Structure formats: C-alpha cells, structure tokens
Amino acid sequence: MQRDSRERIGIAVMLALAIGLAIAWSNPVARFKADLRADAKGFAFSLEYAARQLENVRH
C-alpha cells in the first residue's frame, strides 16, 4: 500500500517537472512575465486582505 502511494507521488512529481520543462522550453520569456504579474497581483491582494483583517480586529 505504501509502495503504491510512493510510486504515485513519484510519477506525479516527474509529470509535473516534465510539464514545467515543456512550458519553459516552449516560451520562457512569456512564462516568466506571467509569473511576475501573478506574483505582483497576489502580493497586492495579500496586503489588501491583511489590511481588511486588521480593520476588523480593531473594531
């Protein structure tokens, strides 16, 4: 049972790496720009969320 789950995890990791390499190989600049935009938007959202939570705590 544990061996099956380890094999599945190993296959999933290898598949994820293969897909990541295929995406990076196909258009690395566009992918890098998209990652930067997503990170910036996620960071801004995190700051907004934290500010709202602090306001809720104060009141």
Secondary structure, DSSP 8 states (H G I E B T S, - for coil): -HHHHHHHHHHHHHHHHHHHHHHHHH-HHHHHHHHHHHHHHHHHHHHHHHHHHHHHHH-
